[in-house]
């Protein structure tokens, strides 16, 4: 089997600043502004007095069946629906089934825009931040439906990070999985994988160009060189396949992945 060019995909989630409110008296930022949805109306959290903190497995089960992340992200217009709305819906859906949930407003340095996600106080893993905001558009013209449920990694003074929830669930580690350094390690591993992939693809193109239309005599020095080259590329391909299986097929990024978190305001 000849080596083939492989592709990597980064899914970029575009968000919108939390809109200015028309009215109401619900959730407030640190500086007294009202948290609102894309329609300009105040976010309204519907709490269930009987809701309880879930285990991490219970949280994953709920997030996996909740369909909020499948809603289209719409920046403006009569059907506008942005991050604050996603977080409101996830909160209210969780509370409706008896899971205590929080709505989180996040601020960053370097931008006036904010972001909204959810938080859950799990009984076994502590605070878990969940970002279910759907990605803006498809990746590289790919119309395949994707799950946008991610675990958010937040630490004041560090960049905002997200990992697909399946990547978190499949981690062989325990509490380290939920620490920011785990996200940082995953990000570094992904970028190393991307660099390896680019090098491999360049080599494959060079190999295919060199062997195209040529016939090599078995046992000749040139045939041995080409065979050794091909075997090396096939080994690299197996290594990349293993890394892809370990790291996931896609890397999820938020529009705010380059921004440093300055404030996290939780509303229960």
Helices and strands as residue ranges (DSSP letters): E 9-13, H 56-65, G 68-70, H 83-96, E 102-108, E 114-122, E 126-131, E 150-153, E 161-164, H 165-169, G 175-178, H 180-211, H 221-247, E 250-254, E 261-267
